[in-house]
Amino acid sequence: MQFNAAVIRDHGVSFAVVIVKPSVLRSPQDAVKAQVAFAPAFRGMPVVLMAQDDSGIPSFHGRQDLVGLLRDINLDYAPWKVYSYGR
């Protein structure tokens, strides 16, 4: 599986932001399943999911303190890369 993500280090905390389809965030159960599925790729780091609407406006699912940090970060400059995990 390949996916786009960035590891953010800010305010003394490191966490992963993983891009997902908006449909994943519409269901709390699907969002939690996705977080669990991506977690092993980031060695115990918290995972925040991010989806964008058609206008490019992001929405997030994850720890509220980390979501709050993301609102103050220009994600255009995040260290995005393609990750491979699993098969």
N, C-alpha and C positions, 0 to 999 in steps of 0.2 A: 504494500500500500504506500502510495506517495501522497504527501500533503504539504501545504505551505504553513509555516509557523515562524515565530520569532521568539527568542529568549530575551526577556526584558530584565534589566537590572536597574532598579531605581529605589531610592529611599531605603537602602540596605536589604532589599528583598529581591530574589530572583524568581521569575515565573515564566511559563510558556503561554503564548497566545497562539491558538490554532484557528485557522480559517475554516469555517464549515458553511454548508448551505443554510439559508434562512429557515428552511423547514425543520432543521435539527433543533433550532432554538424555540420553535413553536410548541414543542412538547417537552415539559420538564423531565419526563422519563428518558426521552431520546437524548436530551442534553447531558444528563448524568451518565448514561451509557457511553456517550462519545467521550466524555472526560475520562472515564475509567479506561476506555480503549486506547486513548492517546497517552495516558500517564506513564506507562513503561518506557516510552521513548524519551522521557525527560527526567529519569532517575529521581523520582520522588519530589520533583518540583510541582507546585500547584499549577493546574492547567485552567486557563480561561478560554472559552470559546468565543469566536467573533464571527458574525455574519454581516453582510452589507445588503442594504435594500437596493432597488434599481437606481437610486440617486447617489449611491456610494456612502450613505450614512450608516455607520456601524452600530450594531447592538451586541451586547455581551451577555455571557452566562458564566458565572464563577463567583469566587469569594468577593463580597462587596467592597472590601478594602482595596483589592486589586483592580476591580472594575472602576473604582474611584480614581485610582492612579492613572488608568488608561485614558480617562477623560481629559487629563492634563498633558498627555503625551501626543506629539504629532506622529501618528503611526506611519506617515509617508517615509519617515527616517528610521523606522524600526529595522533591525537586522533580519529581514525576511529571507528565508531560504527554503528550498525543497528538502523535506525529510523523507526517508524511506524507513518503513517499519513493517515487521511481519514478513510475509511471503516475499 
